[in-house]
Structure formats: C-alpha cells, structure tokens
Amino acid sequence: MARSNLPEPSGFTTPYVDLDRIITDNSEAVAKCSLSSEIAVESAQLLELSGSEGSIIFYPKVRDFDVGDVLYLRERGQITSQAEESQVIENGIIVQIISKGIANYPQADSKALFRLLTSAHSTTVKYRSYNEPKEIIDEFLIGEFVVRASVQRGEWREPEGKVVTRNVDIFPISPEFLTRNIIDHQEGINIWLGEYKERPVEVYAGGFEKVNLITGMKGGGKSHITKGIIHLQRQLGMPSIVFDINGEYKSLPTG
C-alpha cells in the first residue's frame, strides 16, 4: 500500500505571548496627569482596596516599585469639556507602598510543584527540562500600600475614607512633588532633616513650636533625628529644654 503524502498530525500548542513586548510596545493614548511628571504605569493594576489599605499587582520587568514609593491612583473616565478642550478632573487617592511580595494565582502552586519535581529528577536524567506552559507568567509581584491622602479636583486633602474603583490609572509621584505638597516651607527658617530618594527634606522650623511626637521602632533613629532637630533649632535661635534621664543628649553643645 502506497504511503500517503498527508501531513503529519500535530497536537494543539498554546501560542507564545511575549508580555514584555506587549507592554513596552503599547504606546497608544498614554495617560498623563498634572500631579506627576511620568505617564501612567501600564504594567500595574489595582488589586484591592479596603479602608485605608490595599494592594497593586505589577510586572517588575517593565516597572518595579520599592517600599516607600508614593503613587497616585486616579479614577479613569473623569474628563470634562471646557473651552472646546478636554480637561481631566484630578480625583483619586495618594498611596504609599509598605511591603512587597510574590503574587499568587491559581496556577502558581502547580507550577512550583512541577519545578520541584523536575529538580528532583534532574540527577537521573542528567539535565533539566521544564516544558512549562509559556502563557503562565509567575513573575508578577504584589505591593501592599496604605492610603496617605485623597485628591479632590486637584487638591490634596485628608484621606477621609475616600476609595476608588479598580479602573484606575497609576502614576508615580516624584520626591520633589511629594515634599512640595506635604511639607510646609518658609525660606530662611527651614530645618534640613535628611534626604528622601536623594532629595533634601526641609521642614518649616516653626512647625516644631507646638507638641511633636516622634515614633518608630527601637534603634530606628528617633533619638538621632531629635538631636538633629534640637541642634538646628538652636542655630536658628530657638531655645530647647531637654529632660534627659539617660544622658543621651549630653554631647549636644550648651549655651
């Protein structure tokens, strides 16, 4: 019987999706806002928000976030027409990343088990062969955050329990813009407290005339920053009275 020239049968294969290329090549109608010098981060999405806490899921290969980063979550679709020009109404919340972790999804446990079995048998087969489904991406991270402020028609206000839907644009807030909006400045009588992401943090010295509470973990630098505040206040001619029962402040100059 003559052999047929029919093509060999083939099984179904899942098409490979290059997530890096999809995200980086997506340049259509990028979102911008007046509260950030950067465009919206396409590789991050709001996952959940309850009360003053929530989380985002993001793809660190395209844009990573660090603990301490501040983000603006703006509701989408807030556009109004004014003088025949589209104007975005800035309404949303300001949040700060407080922790990072690996994102979980239904296939994650199965994939981790597959890798463990492959590793366990690698000494027998002399090589490691994964053959993992390429469409399953396990490199997403979770960023937990707390709400620091709300934005209402472009103005920064107290959180006041404001929430947003999951349909938001996410904008990184630069250190310069952040310090300018949350710290009171008055030229000539500012106190330099240090740096935040390589940007100086200067606080209006008059703000320390009332009751101030410095909190933090043991060894976190509470006494150090207090000494710095007292020293800089004295340089500005502001008096300080210290009740020092442990002798921590005896190294400060007197007079």
C-alpha positions in Angstrom: 0.0 0.0 0.0 1.5 3.3 -1.0 2.3 5.8 1.7 0.1 8.9 1.7 1.6 12.3 1.4 -0.8 13.7 4.0 0.8 16.0 6.6 1.8 14.5 9.9 -0.8 15.0 12.7 0.1 17.6 15.2 -1.3 18.4 18.7 -2.6 21.7 19.9 0.0 24.1 21.1 -0.6 27.2 23.1 0.7 30.3 21.3 3.6 32.1 23.0 2.8 35.6 24.2 5.7 37.9 24.8 4.4 40.0 27.7 7.5 42.3 27.7 6.9 43.3 24.1 3.1 43.8 24.5 3.6 46.2 27.5 6.6 48.1 26.1 5.1 48.5 22.6 1.7 49.7 23.9 2.1 53.4 23.1 -1.5 54.2 22.2 -3.1 57.1 24.1 -0.9 57.1 27.2 -2.5 58.7 30.2 -0.9 61.8 31.8 -1.8 63.9 34.8 -0.9 67.2 36.4 0.3 65.5 39.6 3.2 63.5 38.1 5.9 64.1 35.6 5.5 60.5 34.3 2.9 58.8 32.3 0.6 56.1 33.8 2.2 52.8 34.5 0.7 50.3 32.1 2.3 47.3 33.8 0.5 47.8 37.2 -3.1 47.4 38.2 -5.1 48.0 41.4 -5.9 44.6 43.0 -7.9 45.6 46.1 -8.7 48.5 48.4 -10.4 48.2 51.8 -10.5 51.2 54.1 -7.0 52.7 54.3 -5.2 49.7 53.0 -4.9 47.9 49.6 -2.6 46.3 47.1 -1.5 46.6 43.5 -0.2 43.8 41.2 2.7 44.8 38.9 5.2 43.3 36.4 8.7 44.3 37.7 10.5 43.6 34.4 8.8 46.7 33.0 8.4 48.9 36.1 9.4 48.0 39.6 8.3 49.7 42.8 10.2 50.0 46.1 8.9 50.1 49.6 8.3 53.7 50.4 7.3 54.7 46.8 4.3 57.0 46.6 1.7 56.6 43.9 -1.4 58.4 42.7 -4.4 56.3 41.8 -6.7 58.3 39.6 -10.2 57.2 38.5 -10.4 56.7 34.8 -13.0 58.5 32.7 -13.0 61.8 34.6 -12.9 64.0 31.6 -14.9 67.2 31.1 -15.0 69.6 28.1 -14.0 73.1 28.8 -13.5 75.8 26.1 -13.6 73.1 23.5 -10.7 71.2 25.1 -10.8 68.1 27.1 -9.7 68.5 30.7 -9.1 65.7 33.2 -10.6 66.1 36.6 -7.9 65.0 39.1 -9.8 62.8 41.6 -8.2 59.8 43.3 -6.0 58.8 46.3 -2.3 59.0 47.2 -0.9 55.8 48.5 2.5 54.6 49.8 4.0 51.1 49.2 4.8 49.5 52.6 5.7 45.9 51.6 6.3 43.7 48.5 5.7 40.0 47.9 5.2 37.4 45.2 1.7 37.4 43.5 -0.4 34.3 43.9 -2.7 32.9 41.2 -4.4 29.6 40.7 -1.6 28.0 38.6 1.2 29.1 40.9 1.2 26.1 43.3 1.1 23.6 40.4 4.0 25.3 38.6 6.1 25.4 41.8 5.4 21.7 42.3 6.3 21.0 38.7 9.7 22.7 39.1 10.4 20.9 42.3 9.7 17.5 40.7 11.9 18.5 37.7 14.7 19.5 40.0 14.4 16.2 42.0 14.7 14.1 38.9 17.4 16.1 37.2 20.2 13.9 38.7 18.6 10.9 37.0 18.1 12.4 33.5 21.3 14.5 33.7 19.6 17.7 32.6 16.7 19.8 33.5 13.7 20.1 31.1 10.9 22.3 32.1 8.5 22.4 29.2 6.4 24.8 31.1 3.3 26.4 29.6 4.7 29.7 28.4 1.4 31.6 28.8 1.6 31.3 32.6 3.6 34.2 33.9 4.8 33.8 37.5 6.9 36.9 37.8 4.2 39.3 38.9 4.7 41.0 42.3 2.2 42.4 44.9 2.7 45.8 46.5 0.8 46.4 49.7 0.0 50.0 50.4 -1.6 52.4 52.8 -3.7 55.5 51.8 -1.9 58.7 52.7 -4.2 61.4 51.2 -7.1 61.9 48.8 -7.1 64.2 45.7 -10.3 66.1 45.1 -10.4 68.2 42.0 -6.7 68.5 42.0 -6.3 69.4 45.7 -4.5 67.2 48.3 -6.7 66.6 51.3 -7.1 64.2 54.2 -8.0 60.6 53.2 -11.5 61.0 54.7 -12.3 57.4 53.8 -12.1 58.1 50.0 -12.0 55.0 47.8 -11.6 54.3 44.1 -12.7 51.5 41.8 -10.2 49.1 40.3 -10.4 51.0 37.0 -7.6 53.5 37.8 -4.5 54.9 36.2 -1.4 54.6 38.4 1.1 57.4 38.4 4.4 57.5 40.3 4.8 60.7 42.4 8.3 62.2 42.3 10.1 63.0 45.5 10.2 66.7 44.6 6.4 66.9 44.0 5.7 64.9 47.2 7.7 67.0 49.5 6.4 70.2 47.9 2.8 69.1 48.7 3.1 67.6 52.2 5.8 69.8 53.9 5.5 73.4 54.8 8.4 75.5 53.7 9.5 79.1 54.5 12.7 80.3 53.1 15.4 81.1 55.7 13.9 79.1 58.6 13.8 75.6 57.3 15.3 72.6 59.1 17.1 70.0 57.0 16.1 66.6 58.2 17.8 64.4 55.7 17.1 63.0 52.2 14.2 61.0 50.6 15.3 59.2 47.5 18.3 61.6 47.1 16.1 64.7 47.5 16.6 67.0 50.5 13.8 67.1 53.1 13.5 70.5 54.7 10.7 71.4 57.2 9.5 74.8 58.3 11.1 75.3 61.7 8.0 77.0 63.1 6.2 73.7 62.8 8.2 72.4 65.8 6.9 75.1 68.2 3.9 73.0 69.2 3.7 69.4 70.5 5.5 67.0 68.3 5.7 63.2 68.6 8.5 61.2 67.1 7.7 57.5 66.9 9.5 54.4 65.5 10.9 51.0 66.2 13.8 50.6 68.7 17.0 51.5 67.0 15.2 53.3 64.2 16.9 56.6 64.8 14.3 58.5 66.9 17.0 60.0 69.3 19.3 60.8 66.4 16.7 62.9 64.5 15.6 64.6 67.7 19.2 65.7 68.4 19.4 67.0 64.8 16.2 69.0 65.2 17.4 70.5 68.5 20.8 71.3 67.1 19.4 73.1 64.0 16.7 74.9 66.0 19.5 76.3 68.3 21.3 77.6 65.1 18.1 79.5 64.3 17.9 81.0 67.8 15.1 78.7 69.0 15.5 77.6 72.7 15.2 73.9 73.7 14.7 72.4 77.1 15.6 68.7 77.4 14.7 66.3 80.2 17.5 63.8 79.6 17.2 61.0 82.2 19.5 58.6 80.3 22.3 61.0 79.4 21.7 60.7 75.6 21.8 64.4 74.9 24.9 65.4 76.9 27.0 65.5 73.7 25.0 68.4 72.4 26.6 71.9 72.8 25.0 74.0 75.6 24.6 77.7 76.0 
